Amino acid sequence: MSVISSMHMDKESLEESLRLVGYDNEELFAYLQQKALGNPLIEVKINKEFDERAVKEKTVVYKPDKDDSMDTVSAMDQVFEEVPALDTFLLEQIYANMRDTPLRELVLFLVAFINPEGYVTIDLDEAAEQKGVEPIVMLDALTLLHQLDPPGVGARNLQECLMLQTERDEYAPEIAYYILENYFTAFSDKNWQAIADEMDVELSDVKAVFEYAQTLDPTPGSAFGDTSISLPRPDLYLQLVDGHLTVKYNEWASPFVVFQKDYYEEMMQHEDEDVQQFLAAKKTEWEQLRSAVAFRKELLLAAGELICGLQKGFFLEGRELEPLDVIRLAEDLAIPVTVMREEILEKTIETDRGTFLLHQLCGE
């Protein structure tokens, strides 16, 4: 049974649902937000949780092995080079290594205020006030953030950034951290003799710390891609589970609609007929929108399962991709060929062999 027939959609609902299939997550969120503006029963949310695979494994871009004569898909164009964003890199570490606790939520909150250089830009007292916690609790969250890679990330200033890197470097000069913590201004101004005299160490020792400091990174976030140009996560994931290929939908950052039940029940207390009709119409609109979002997910999953199932040899045995008939694929899914070509086949899927556009897995 096709996705369309299983959801029992009328023509109007089907057209809206197919339109949503072509949207990426940002476009879908904007569309749902626009709908919510005219419907008080709708709230749009974004799932911030990572898919299990996204937590455990980083995306790998398909790169043919030029020295392997058996790699028969070497002519396939790569989808794109990976440009990891700093916030994505940090989130992966948080979800993989921190338990789901209120403190983890504060760490996630702070990540939103890290600039491209890797520095936290919000004052901790302000952050604590916004989240309704004591400043010491927010400081605990910052301390956890400081334990993530790259070393120095989450610092509030250059001094703290260098201290964080020094603290985690077992080869740092013994007095480096102490100097950075207690004599940073004099150290920066190269008043090395004054520091040496006060610490009762050799001048050469202080100069050695300065030379070491030159090897540290004052902008630990600069090695990562800017969030504005970072690549979106794939729409689908392909996993090998108990010897079987399993396609999963990327729930991370996928918007969904929530019914405002409390508001609806409160307004239903009004006996005014116009209010009752208004609520009935808006509830129907929410139900249709929810169905359209669910249809988008189910259709993308069905398409991914169909294509990957036909390419088992490629994924399980390393064989050449089979050329697939796109018209036949569209018929199997009971959707227009134009939707198949222009919308679905432009979606991405992450696999053990790399990240592909679905049309590439059709042998195109």
C-alpha positions in Angstrom: 0.0 0.0 0.0 1.4 3.4 -0.9 1.9 6.3 1.5 -0.8 8.3 -0.1 -3.5 5.6 0.0 -2.7 4.7 3.5 -3.3 8.2 4.7 -6.7 8.6 2.9 -6.1 12.2 1.7 -8.4 14.3 -0.4 -7.0 16.2 -3.4 -6.5 19.5 -1.6 -4.7 17.9 1.3 -2.6 15.8 -1.0 -1.4 18.9 -3.0 -0.4 20.7 0.2 1.4 17.6 1.5 3.3 17.1 -1.7 4.3 20.8 -1.6 5.8 20.2 1.9 7.9 17.3 0.6 10.0 19.8 -1.4 10.8 22.0 1.6 14.0 21.7 3.5 13.7 22.1 7.3 14.2 25.9 7.3 11.6 26.4 4.6 9.2 24.0 6.4 9.6 25.9 9.6 8.9 29.2 7.9 5.8 27.7 6.3 4.5 26.3 9.5 5.1 29.5 11.4 3.1 31.4 8.8 0.2 29.0 9.3 0.5 29.4 13.1 0.2 33.2 12.8 -3.4 32.8 11.6 -4.3 29.9 13.9 -4.2 30.3 17.7 -4.5 26.5 18.1 -1.1 25.8 16.4 2.3 26.0 18.0 5.4 25.2 16.0 8.3 23.5 17.7 11.7 22.1 16.6 13.0 18.8 17.9 16.5 19.5 19.3 17.3 15.9 20.0 19.9 14.2 17.8 19.2 11.0 15.9 21.1 8.1 17.5 23.3 7.8 14.5 24.1 11.5 14.4 25.3 11.3 18.0 27.6 8.4 17.5 29.0 8.9 14.1 30.1 12.0 12.1 29.0 12.5 8.6 31.4 11.0 6.0 31.4 12.3 2.4 31.7 9.7 -0.3 35.2 9.8 -1.8 36.0 7.2 -4.4 39.2 5.2 -3.9 41.3 6.0 -7.0 43.6 3.1 -6.3 40.8 0.6 -6.0 39.8 -0.8 -9.4 36.8 -2.4 -7.8 35.4 1.0 -6.8 33.2 1.3 -9.9 31.3 4.3 -8.8 34.3 6.6 -9.0 32.6 8.8 -11.6 29.9 9.7 -9.1 30.1 13.4 -8.2 30.5 14.1 -4.5 27.6 15.8 -2.8 29.7 18.3 -1.0 32.8 18.6 1.2 32.1 18.5 4.9 32.3 21.9 6.5 31.5 21.3 10.2 30.0 24.1 12.1 31.3 24.8 15.6 27.8 24.6 17.2 27.1 21.3 15.6 30.4 19.9 16.7 29.7 21.0 20.3 26.1 19.7 20.3 27.3 16.3 19.1 29.7 16.1 22.1 27.0 17.2 24.5 24.4 14.7 23.4 26.9 11.9 23.3 28.7 12.5 26.6 26.3 14.3 29.0 23.3 12.8 30.7 19.9 14.4 30.1 19.9 16.7 33.2 18.9 20.3 33.9 22.6 21.1 33.9 22.9 19.8 30.4 20.1 22.0 29.3 22.1 25.0 30.6 25.2 23.9 28.6 23.0 23.7 25.5 21.7 27.2 26.3 25.3 28.6 26.5 26.2 27.0 23.1 23.7 29.4 21.5 25.8 32.3 22.7 29.2 31.1 21.3 30.5 33.3 18.5 32.5 32.0 15.5 35.8 32.5 17.3 34.6 30.2 20.1 33.9 32.7 22.9 30.8 32.9 25.0 29.2 36.3 24.5 26.5 36.3 27.2 27.3 37.5 30.7 26.8 34.6 33.2 24.6 36.6 35.5 22.4 37.6 32.7 22.3 34.0 31.5 21.4 32.8 35.0 18.6 35.4 35.2 17.2 34.3 31.8 17.1 30.6 32.9 15.9 31.3 36.4 18.9 29.7 38.2 21.6 30.8 40.6 24.8 32.2 39.0 26.8 29.4 40.6 24.7 26.9 38.7 25.4 28.6 35.4 29.1 28.7 36.3 28.9 24.9 36.7 27.4 24.7 33.2 30.2 26.8 31.8 32.7 24.6 33.4 31.2 21.6 31.7 31.3 23.5 28.4 35.0 24.2 28.9 35.6 20.4 29.0 34.6 20.1 25.3 36.8 20.2 22.3 38.3 22.3 20.9 40.3 23.3 24.0 39.6 26.9 24.9 36.0 26.9 23.6 33.5 28.7 25.7 36.1 31.1 27.2 34.8 34.6 28.1 38.0 36.4 27.2 41.5 35.8 25.7 43.1 35.2 29.1 40.6 32.4 30.0 40.9 31.0 26.5 44.7 30.5 26.9 44.4 29.2 30.4 41.9 26.6 29.3 44.2 25.4 26.6 47.2 25.4 29.0 45.3 23.5 31.6 44.6 20.6 29.2 48.2 20.5 27.8 50.4 18.1 29.6 53.4 19.5 27.8 52.8 23.1 28.9 55.6 24.8 31.0 55.0 24.2 34.6 54.5 27.9 35.5 52.5 28.8 32.4 49.0 28.5 33.9 50.0 30.5 37.0 51.5 33.3 35.0 48.5 33.5 32.7 46.1 33.5 35.7 48.0 36.0 37.9 50.1 38.2 35.6 48.3 38.3 32.3 48.5 42.1 31.8 52.2 42.3 32.6 52.8 39.2 30.6 51.0 40.6 27.6 53.0 43.9 27.9 56.2 41.8 28.0 57.1 43.0 31.5 58.9 39.7 31.9 61.6 40.8 34.3 59.0 42.1 36.8 57.2 38.8 36.7 60.4 36.9 37.1 61.4 39.0 40.1 58.1 38.6 41.8 57.9 34.8 41.2 61.6 34.4 41.9 62.2 32.5 38.7 64.7 33.0 35.8 63.8 35.5 33.1 64.4 32.7 30.5 61.6 30.8 32.2 59.1 33.6 31.7 60.2 34.0 28.1 59.7 30.3 27.5 56.1 30.7 28.7 55.7 33.5 26.2 57.0 31.4 23.4 54.7 28.6 24.4 51.7 31.0 24.5 52.4 31.8 20.9 51.6 28.2 20.0 48.1 28.4 21.5 45.0 29.3 19.5 43.4 32.7 20.4 40.3 31.8 18.3 39.7 28.1 18.8 36.4 28.2 16.9 38.0 29.7 13.7 38.9 26.2 12.4 35.3 25.3 12.0 32.8 26.4 9.4 30.6 29.4 10.0 27.0 28.4 11.0 25.7 30.6 8.2 27.4 28.4 5.6 27.3 25.1 7.4 25.7 22.2 5.7 22.3 20.9 6.9 22.2 17.4 8.3 20.9 14.8 5.9 17.2 14.2 5.6 17.6 10.4 6.1 20.1 8.0 7.6 20.8 4.5 6.5 21.9 2.0 9.2 22.8 -1.7 9.2 20.7 -3.3 11.9 21.1 -7.0 12.5 22.3 -7.5 8.9 19.4 -5.5 7.5 19.4 -2.0 5.9 17.2 0.3 7.9 16.3 3.9 6.8 15.7 6.5 9.5 14.3 10.0 9.3 16.4 12.8 10.7 14.4 14.1 13.6 17.0 16.6 14.6 15.9 20.2 13.9 12.7 18.9 12.2 9.8 21.2 12.9 6.4 19.8 14.0 3.1 21.3 15.0 1.6 21.1 18.5 -2.1 21.5 19.4 -2.8 24.2 22.0 -5.2 22.0 24.0 -5.5 24.3 27.0 -6.4 27.3 24.9 -8.9 25.2 22.9 -10.6 23.8 26.0 -10.8 27.3 27.5 -12.3 28.8 24.4 -14.8 25.9 24.1 -16.4 27.2 27.3 -17.9 30.1 25.2 -21.4 29.4 24.0 -21.1 31.9 21.1 -21.8 30.0 17.9 -19.3 32.1 15.9 -16.6 31.1 18.4 -17.5 27.5 18.2 -17.4 27.6 14.3 -14.0 29.4 14.5 -12.6 26.8 16.8 -13.9 23.9 14.7 -12.3 25.4 11.5 -9.0 26.0 13.2 -8.9 22.6 14.7 -9.5 21.0 11.3 -6.7 23.2 9.9 -4.3 21.9 12.6 -5.3 18.3 11.8 -4.7 18.8 8.1 -1.3 20.4 8.8 -0.3 17.7 11.2 -1.2 15.1 8.5 0.8 16.9 5.9 3.9 17.0 8.0 3.5 13.3 8.8 3.0 12.6 5.1 6.3 14.3 4.3 8.1 12.2 6.8 6.5 8.9 5.7 7.0 9.6 2.0 10.7 10.4 2.4 11.1 7.3 4.5 9.3 5.2 1.9 11.4 6.6 -0.9 14.6 6.0 1.0 13.6 2.4 1.8 12.6 1.7 -1.8 15.9 3.1 -3.3 18.2 1.6 -0.7 16.4 -1.8 -0.9 17.1 -1.8 -4.6 20.8 -1.0 -4.0 21.6 -3.6 -1.4 24.5 -4.9 -3.5 26.1 -1.4 -3.4 25.7 -1.0 0.4 26.3 -4.6 1.6 28.7 -6.0 -1.0 30.4 -2.9 -2.5 29.0 -3.7 -6.0 28.3 -1.1 -8.7 25.0 0.9 -8.4 22.1 -0.5 -10.3 20.5 2.0 -12.7 17.0 2.6 -11.4 13.9 3.7 -13.4 12.7 6.9 -11.8 9.3 6.6 -13.5 8.9 3.1 -11.9 9.9 4.4 -8.6 7.3 7.2 -8.8 4.7 4.6 -9.7 5.6 2.4 -6.8 5.2 5.4 -4.4 2.0 6.5 -6.2 3.3 10.1 -6.7 3.9 12.3 -9.8 7.2 11.8 -11.6 7.9 15.5 -11.3 7.6 15.3 -7.5 9.9 12.3 -7.6 12.6 14.0 -9.7 12.4 17.6 -8.4 11.6 17.1 -4.8 12.4 13.6 -3.4 15.5 12.8 -5.3 17.1 16.1 -4.2 17.0 15.0 -0.6 20.1 13.6 1.1 20.8 10.4 2.9 23.8 9.6 5.1 25.3 6.1 4.8 28.4 4.2 5.8 29.7 4.9 2.3 29.1 8.6 2.5 26.3 11.2 2.1 24.5 11.1 -1.2 21.7 12.8 -2.9 19.0 10.2 -3.6 19.2 10.8 -7.3 22.9 9.6 -7.2 21.7 6.3 -5.7 19.5 5.9 -8.7 22.7 5.7 -10.8 22.1 9.1 -12.4 
